């Protein structure tokens, strides 16, 4: 169709244009609808129902207290290694299951009691509060304190004595669970760091052959590793025991020993020192015959076994402890007691 063919008659009229294109104003589509009318709950109008809710909340808080006591009692009742079958979990640790169940119930009961208290007894009337500047004016501060006092009143904390008493009891007992959890960090060290498995009369056993050692088994310039008599690699706590009791034995010419006590604690030039480095506890395994030095391969701490095991190089803080040895009636090397000082790295309780 050409421009000439398009007449005014074929164009839409102003009325049609206004009818199809104009939008009638309908007001603000985002107007604030306001708060719905407040509907009271049964607890607001029936005191018997309110007391029933109070007892429910108190029951939950009491359940929390009982579960917390059960959590603490689980440490006494269940041994660490006890395994039980519980459907549908299968075979589980009785101690872990009891701890998890009781602590979970204790925390859940406090939360459930607080929620039920808020939903049934505390005021649920919504109050709008306009936004304001961050800095609080004296009027605002007074309003905050007034709101707090009003909230305390509406929560019925002072009126509902049963809830108040049981809630305070539950909140007082739950922190005890955290204190008991500290016991789960491991056994108390007591004096375990200060003593080893060595005792007077205990023979020195070659760690490679598992045979008791005689003086003639150790040549001058040789390095031998030993362990206490009766200790087997099949023992459950072998690694814990050998970590402190591992021994290295070296035979020196008596005239090469510089330290007087070292000479007195030796037997015919045979000296026994802890194998555990006094820096961070690595096992010492490198021995230099000419200088009588032993070297820790971890951080190169070097000790002089001819001079009381003192540190001559590296980060180690103190000398290697020496074990006093002798020979028994059967001709075997034996210990005359434990180390005089703790083996291995320093620790803050050592003094």
C-alpha positions, 0 to 999 in steps of 0.5 A, a space after each residue: 500500500 502506497 502513502 497515497 492510499 493511506 487516508 485519514 479514514 483508515 487511521 485510528 481515531 483519537 477516541 480509539 487511541 485513548 481507549 487502547 493506550 491510556 492507563 487509568 491511575 489505580 493508586 500506590 501499588 506498594 502501599 503499607 497494608 498495615 498489621 493484621 488485627 491481633 488474635 489472642 492465643 488460648 494461653 492469653 485467655 485461659 490460665 489453665 492452658 497457660 499453666 499447662 504450657 508452663 509445665 511443658 516448658 519446665 518439663 523440657 528444662 528438667 529433661 535437659 538437666 537429666 540429660 546433662 547428668 547422664 552425659 557426665 555419668 556416661 564417663 563413669 559407666 561406660 569403658 572406652 573400649 566397650 562396643 554395643 549393637 544398636 539398631 539401626 546404627 550397628 556396632 558402635 562405641 557405647 561411650 560415644 553413643 551415650 555422650 552424643 545422645 545425652 548431650 544432644 538431648 540436653 541442648 535440644 531440650 533447652 532450645 525446645 523449651 525456650 521456643 515453646 515458652 516464647 510461642 505460648 506464654 510470651 507476648 506475640 503482639 507485633 509492634 512496629 518501630 520506625 527506623 532511627 539514627 544510629 546515635 541514641 538520644 536520651 529519649 531513645 535510651 529511656 525507651 529501650 529501658 522501658 521496652 526491656 522492662 516491658 519485655 520482662 513483664 510480658 515474658 512473665 519471667 517473674 511470675 512463672 516461678 516454675 519456668 524460672 527455676 527449671 531454666 536456671 537449673 538447665 542453664 547451670 548444668 549444661 556448661 558442666 558438659 564442656 568441663 567434662 569434655 576436657 577429660 576427653 583430651 586424653 589421660 592425665 599425664 601425671 608423672 608419665 613424662 618423668 619416668 620410663 619402663 626401666 627398673 633396677 635389675 632389668 636386663 638390656 635387650 638387643 633391639 635387633 636380635 631380642 637377646 640380652 646383651 653381655 659386655 663382650 657383645 659390644 665392641 669399642 666404637 660400635 653402636 647398639 640399640 637396646 630396649 627393656 626386658 619384657 617389652 615386645 613389639 607385639 605389645 599394644 602399647 609398645 610404641 608408647 613405651 619405646 618412645 621413652 625407653 629406647 636406648 643406645 649403647 656405645 663402648 668407649 675406652 675408659 680413658 676417653 670418658 671426660 665426665 666423672 659421673 658418666 664413668 661411674 655409671 658405665 661398665 668397662 667403658 660401656 655407656 647407655 644413653 637415651 636414644 630420644 633427642 632432647 630437641 623435639 624427640 626424634 630418634 638419634 641414629 648417627 654415630 661418629 666413632 672418632 669423635 664419639 659424637 651422635 647426630 640427630 638426623 632431624 635438626 642436626 643436634 649433636 651430642 658428645 657421648 664422651 662428655 656426659 652427652 652434652 650438646 655441642 651443636 644444634 637446637 637441643 636444649 639439654 644433654 642426653 640422659 644417661 642410664 646407670 648400668 652394671 652386670 648381673 650374676 649371669 654376666 648380662 648388662 642390667 639397669 640399676 634404675 630409671 633415668 635420673 631426669 626426664 627423657 626427650 624434649 623439655 616441657 613446661 611442667 619439668 621445672 
